[in-house]
Amino acid sequence: MGFSDTMKALSDPVRREILNMLKGGSMTAGDIAARFDMTAATVSYHLAQLKKAGLVTEKREKNFIYYSLNASVLEEVLLWIKTLKGDAEHEE
């Protein structure tokens, strides 16, 4: 998991939509795929990219894999972006 993997994953609109869906809680790949007009293989590819970037985690339960949002990686990205903005109070 690297910063470039995270940014690449976030650059794709389908992957951003998957992250939005996972805000509501864990979902199976099938539940996620049902919301898109694409093959299950394509959804699996997007999930693999999100997992590689550390943006989602997976948990196996019986015959299902549940995907969940990993907010800590998003928090790191937001902190980095905030450093680019700088501290407005001290920029006079």
VOVOMAR-909331 format. One line per field, with one value per residue: x, y, z of N, C-alpha, C in turn; residue in one letter. Coordinates in nm, 4 decimals, always signed. Last residue first. Example, Ala and Ser with C-alpha at 12.3 -4.5 7.8 and 13.67 -1.06 7.14 Angstrom:
<vexlums>
n.east = (+1.2850; +1.3190)
n.north = (-0.2250; -0.5690)
n.up = (+0.7080; +0.7800)
ca.east = (+1.3670; +1.2300)
ca.north = (-0.1060; -0.4500)
ca.up = (+0.7140; +0.7800)
c.east = (+1.2900; +1.3200)
c.north = (+0.0030; -0.3300)
c.up = (+0.7870; +0.7800)
aa = (S; A)
</vexlums>
This chain:
<vexlums>
n.east = (-0.0294; -0.0518; -0.1605; -0.4171; -0.3938; -0.1555; -0.1963; -0.2661; -0.1078; -0.2173; -0.4531; -0.3522; -0.2768; -0.5268; -0.6460; -0.4847; -0.5467; -0.8197; -0.8065; -0.6981; -0.9080; -1.1317; -1.2001; -1.5113; -1.5344; -1.6814; -1.7042; -1.7573; -1.9131; -1.9494; -1.8278; -1.6805; -1.3932; -1.3434; -1.1295; -1.1125; -1.0080; -0.7778; -0.5411; -0.4850; -0.5804; -0.8551; -0.8961; -0.8284; -1.0273; -1.2537; -1.2059; -1.2191; -1.4847; -1.6098; -1.5283; -1.6534; -1.9194; -1.9672; -2.2054; -2.3795; -2.4213; -2.5344; -2.4365; -2.1813; -2.2443; -2.3446; -2.1163; -1.9370; -2.1179; -2.0428; -2.0590; -2.1821; -2.2084; -1.9776; -1.9879; -2.0661; -1.8307; -1.6679; -1.8002; -1.7445; -1.4694; -1.4688; -1.5812; -1.3936; -1.0564; -0.8825; -0.8387; -0.6344; -0.4290; -0.3926; -0.3061; -0.0730; +0.0788; +0.1136; +0.0741; +0.0849)
n.north = (+3.5629; +3.2968; +3.1888; +3.1074; +2.9012; +2.6775; +2.4747; +2.3074; +2.0906; +1.9878; +1.8796; +1.6594; +1.5091; +1.4648; +1.3102; +1.0823; +0.9926; +0.9370; +0.7208; +0.5360; +0.5116; +0.3901; +0.1529; -0.0057; -0.3518; -0.6431; -0.9866; -1.2747; -1.5892; -1.8343; -1.7409; -1.4472; -1.2494; -0.9187; -0.6581; -0.3010; -0.0252; +0.1166; +0.0059; -0.0389; -0.2971; -0.2407; -0.1072; -0.3121; -0.4988; -0.3588; -0.3559; -0.6342; -0.6852; -0.5443; -0.7077; -0.9481; -0.8851; -0.6147; -0.3479; -0.1427; -0.1716; -0.2944; -0.5480; -0.5213; -0.5084; -0.7625; -0.9126; -0.8430; -0.7194; -0.4557; -0.2570; +0.0860; +0.3275; +0.3567; +0.2057; +0.3892; +0.5387; +0.3425; +0.3204; +0.5741; +0.5540; +0.3593; +0.5062; +0.7160; +0.7101; +0.8177; +0.6488; +0.4887; +0.6767; +0.7314; +0.4772; +0.4398; +0.6484; +0.5607; +0.2040; -0.1176)
n.up = (+0.6872; +0.7566; +0.9858; +0.9293; +0.7425; +0.6934; +0.3973; +0.1909; +0.2396; +0.4689; +0.3671; +0.2356; +0.4623; +0.5782; +0.3762; +0.3879; +0.6476; +0.6153; +0.4431; +0.6188; +0.8027; +0.6907; +0.4993; +0.4542; +0.3693; +0.2355; +0.2917; +0.1236; +0.2023; +0.3181; +0.6248; +0.5835; +0.5648; +0.4965; +0.3833; +0.3468; +0.1452; +0.1039; +0.0295; -0.2299; -0.2520; -0.2313; -0.4703; -0.6476; -0.5859; -0.6679; -0.9442; -0.9963; -0.9275; -1.1330; -1.3447; -1.2799; -1.3053; -1.5395; -1.4857; -1.3683; -1.0127; -0.7990; -0.7841; -0.6776; -0.4035; -0.3589; -0.4298; -0.2323; +0.0557; +0.2866; +0.5850; +0.5658; +0.4413; +0.3009; +0.0747; -0.1169; -0.1399; -0.2553; -0.5013; -0.6019; -0.6370; -0.8356; -1.0432; -1.0850; -0.9815; -0.7996; -0.5879; -0.6931; -0.7080; -0.4367; -0.3493; -0.4933; -0.3862; -0.1240; -0.1034; +0.0000)
ca.east = (-0.0397; -0.0058; -0.0217; -0.3992; -0.4418; -0.2280; -0.1232; -0.3390; -0.0858; -0.0840; -0.4612; -0.4118; -0.1763; -0.4248; -0.7009; -0.4893; -0.4087; -0.7782; -0.8662; -0.6201; -0.7783; -1.1287; -1.0894; -1.4312; -1.5610; -1.5878; -1.7612; -1.6520; -1.9168; -1.9251; -1.8847; -1.7789; -1.4636; -1.3622; -1.2247; -1.0670; -1.1098; -0.9012; -0.5700; -0.4586; -0.4368; -0.7890; -0.9256; -0.7516; -0.8865; -1.2369; -1.2121; -1.0973; -1.3772; -1.6277; -1.4883; -1.5068; -1.8687; -1.9495; -2.0766; -2.4041; -2.3502; -2.5633; -2.5771; -2.1963; -2.1832; -2.4283; -2.2407; -1.9062; -2.0536; -2.1229; -2.0002; -2.1505; -2.3237; -1.9976; -1.9388; -2.1590; -1.9539; -1.6353; -1.7943; -1.8835; -1.5218; -1.4131; -1.6476; -1.5279; -1.1589; -0.9033; -0.9357; -0.7650; -0.4779; -0.4378; -0.4254; -0.1843; +0.0419; +0.0350; +0.1501; +0.0000)
ca.north = (+3.7071; +3.3293; +3.2332; +3.2071; +3.0325; +2.7319; +2.5576; +2.4328; +2.1666; +2.0485; +1.9963; +1.7673; +1.5520; +1.5387; +1.4414; +1.1619; +1.0273; +1.0417; +0.8457; +0.5761; +0.5636; +0.5362; +0.1747; +0.1144; -0.2386; -0.5320; -0.8547; -1.1812; -1.4508; -1.8302; -1.8555; -1.5104; -1.3683; -1.0152; -0.7656; -0.4267; -0.1178; +0.1917; +0.0110; +0.0960; -0.2734; -0.3179; -0.0395; -0.1875; -0.5347; -0.3912; -0.2302; -0.5591; -0.7485; -0.4998; -0.5670; -0.9429; -0.9140; -0.7552; -0.3999; -0.2102; -0.1229; -0.1513; -0.5316; -0.5410; -0.3941; -0.6458; -0.9266; -0.8061; -0.8249; -0.5114; -0.3638; -0.0403; +0.2762; +0.4447; +0.1399; +0.2827; +0.6017; +0.3947; +0.2043; +0.5365; +0.6527; +0.3272; +0.3839; +0.7447; +0.6443; +0.8907; +0.7570; +0.4299; +0.6119; +0.8381; +0.5401; +0.3447; +0.6524; +0.6812; +0.3264; +0.0000)
ca.up = (+0.6628; +0.6227; +0.9904; +1.0345; +0.6981; +0.8076; +0.4933; +0.2068; +0.1163; +0.4780; +0.4552; +0.1566; +0.3656; +0.6525; +0.4113; +0.2653; +0.6138; +0.7092; +0.3963; +0.5011; +0.8480; +0.6997; +0.5920; +0.4343; +0.4586; +0.2183; +0.3187; +0.1611; +0.1566; +0.1735; +0.5526; +0.6716; +0.5158; +0.6050; +0.3582; +0.4056; +0.1946; +0.1267; +0.1727; -0.1807; -0.2686; -0.1261; -0.3435; -0.6481; -0.5658; -0.5257; -0.8697; -1.0256; -0.8506; -0.9942; -1.3418; -1.2887; -1.1710; -1.5038; -1.5314; -1.4949; -1.1306; -0.8164; -0.8215; -0.8226; -0.4709; -0.3287; -0.5044; -0.3705; -0.0217; +0.1777; +0.5043; +0.6318; +0.5140; +0.4173; +0.1957; -0.0784; -0.0897; -0.1216; -0.4116; -0.5736; -0.5414; -0.7037; -0.9960; -1.0328; -1.0623; -0.9251; -0.5692; -0.6613; -0.8303; -0.5268; -0.2923; -0.5100; -0.5281; -0.1479; -0.1119; +0.0000)
c.east = (+0.0911; -0.0111; +0.0335; -0.2580; -0.4176; -0.2671; -0.2137; -0.2631; -0.1515; -0.0512; -0.3256; -0.4191; -0.2285; -0.3168; -0.6006; -0.5408; -0.4045; -0.6354; -0.8272; -0.6748; -0.6911; -0.9920; -1.0651; -1.3225; -1.4661; -1.6327; -1.6516; -1.7190; -1.7921; -1.9177; -1.8508; -1.8527; -1.5568; -1.4438; -1.2266; -1.1707; -1.0409; -1.0167; -0.6991; -0.4854; -0.3968; -0.6379; -0.8564; -0.7726; -0.7988; -1.0918; -1.1928; -1.0943; -1.2444; -1.5175; -1.5018; -1.4561; -1.7160; -1.8969; -2.0629; -2.2688; -2.3911; -2.4962; -2.6130; -2.3388; -2.2066; -2.3756; -2.3354; -2.0323; -2.0249; -2.0452; -2.0979; -2.0961; -2.2988; -2.1113; -1.9468; -2.1173; -2.0532; -1.7567; -1.7620; -1.8888; -1.6661; -1.4576; -1.5982; -1.6027; -1.2983; -1.0148; -0.9671; -0.8722; -0.6168; -0.4932; -0.4807; -0.3147; -0.0722; -0.0091; +0.0587; +0.0894)
c.north = (+3.7701; +3.4794; +3.2735; +3.2650; +3.1410; +2.8765; +2.6070; +2.5281; +2.3034; +2.1292; +2.0644; +1.8948; +1.6693; +1.5908; +1.5261; +1.3018; +1.1159; +1.0866; +0.9621; +0.7064; +0.6072; +0.5907; +0.3249; +0.1216; -0.1248; -0.4165; -0.7488; -1.0455; -1.3748; -1.6889; -1.8441; -1.6156; -1.4230; -1.1304; -0.8616; -0.5326; -0.2385; +0.1040; +0.0841; +0.1097; -0.1371; -0.2956; -0.1093; -0.1094; -0.4104; -0.4273; -0.2543; -0.4288; -0.6767; -0.5593; -0.5105; -0.7988; -0.9074; -0.7684; -0.5432; -0.2523; -0.2036; -0.0907; -0.3854; -0.5167; -0.4043; -0.5216; -0.8094; -0.8141; -0.7734; -0.6247; -0.4152; -0.1424; +0.1447; +0.3921; +0.2285; +0.2198; +0.4971; +0.4629; +0.2506; +0.4154; +0.6204; +0.4277; +0.3492; +0.6214; +0.6676; +0.8312; +0.8309; +0.5373; +0.5529; +0.7803; +0.6464; +0.4059; +0.5557; +0.6890; +0.4432; +0.1239)
c.up = (+0.6302; +0.5914; +0.8543; +1.0354; +0.8019; +0.7747; +0.6034; +0.2973; +0.1245; +0.3525; +0.4685; +0.2401; +0.2825; +0.5587; +0.4888; +0.2960; +0.4897; +0.6808; +0.4865; +0.4453; +0.7304; +0.7397; +0.5996; +0.5407; +0.4257; +0.3057; +0.3082; +0.1752; +0.2015; +0.1180; +0.4049; +0.5909; +0.6239; +0.5497; +0.4757; +0.3730; +0.2568; +0.1726; +0.2063; -0.0312; -0.2128; -0.1310; -0.2271; -0.5187; -0.5628; -0.4947; -0.7194; -0.9446; -0.8724; -0.9061; -1.2010; -1.2820; -1.1698; -1.3617; -1.4837; -1.5533; -1.2532; -0.9394; -0.8491; -0.8692; -0.6215; -0.4007; -0.4836; -0.4559; -0.1624; +0.1109; +0.4000; +0.5337; +0.5859; +0.5040; +0.3195; +0.0545; -0.0423; -0.0598; -0.2696; -0.4802; -0.5055; -0.5988; -0.8560; -0.9829; -1.0037; -1.0105; -0.6990; -0.6496; -0.8064; -0.6572; -0.3864; -0.4596; -0.5581; -0.2944; -0.1428; +0.0000)
aa = (E; E; H; E; A; D; G; K; L; T; K; I; W; L; L; V; E; E; L; V; S; A; N; L; S; Y; Y; I; F; N; K; E; R; K; E; T; V; L; G; A; K; K; L; Q; A; L; H; Y; S; V; T; A; A; T; M; D; F; R; A; A; I; D; G; A; T; M; S; G; G; K; L; M; N; L; I; E; R; R; V; P; D; S; L; A; K; M; T; D; S; F; G; M)
</vexlums>
